[in-house]
Amino acid sequence: MKKATIQLEALACPSCMQKIENAVKALEGIEKDTVKVLFNASKVKFDFNEEKISVEKVEKAITALGYEVIKTQVK
């Protein structure tokens, strides 16, 4: 398992958080219990199985919702 933090542009409303959280949780290879969207920091944190999904796929899912990904960190 790897941990990822994705920095987004500023989130405008709490419902944005819910949309992003649901989209990330819906992806295969994401550890659903670890998905956290930090509203004030505009970050998405989650653990994922790199054999099943790449961070790029998660970024694409977020940008498909209309949110801009600023940078991504994987540990």
N, C-alpha and C positions, 0 to 999 in steps of 0.2 A: 504494500500500500504506500502511496505517496500522498503528501499533503500539498494542496495548492491554495494560493491566495490570488484572486483576480481583483485588480483595482479598476473600478468603473468611474465614469464621469459622475458628477453629483446626482444623487437620486432625488427626484422631486416629491415623491409621495410614498406613503407606506404601502399602497397597493402595488407599486413598482417592485417593492421587495418581494411580495407574495408571488408576483408573476415570475420573477427571476428564480426564486426558490423552487417553485413548482417545475419550471423548465429544467433546472439542473437535476432535481430529484428524479425526473422522468427518464434521464439518460441511463443506459446500461453501463455498469462499471463504476457508478458513483455510490459511495457508502452513504445511503440516505440519511442516517442519523447524524452525520457529521456536517450536513449542509447548513451553513449559517450565512445570512445576508445581514451585514452590519450597515444599518441605514446612515448613521452619522458619518461613518468612515467611508461609505460607498464601496464596500469590499464584499466579495463573496469568498467564503472559506469552505473547503470540503476535502475529504479524503477520497482517493480514487484508485482503481486497479488499472495500472498502465498497460496491462496485457489486453484489457477489454476496451479501453477508451483513451484518447489523447486529450491533452488540455486544449489543443486547437479545436477539437469538436465541441468542447464546453464553451469556448469563446464564441464559436459560430452560433451556437444555440442562443447565447446571450445577445449577440449583435443582431440576430434574426428578429429578436423582440424589439429592436430599435435602441438598444443601449450601447454606448461606446466603451470598448475595453481599452484602458490606458496602458496597463502593464500586468504581467502575470509572473508569479514567483512559484517555483515548485521545489519542494524539499524531499 
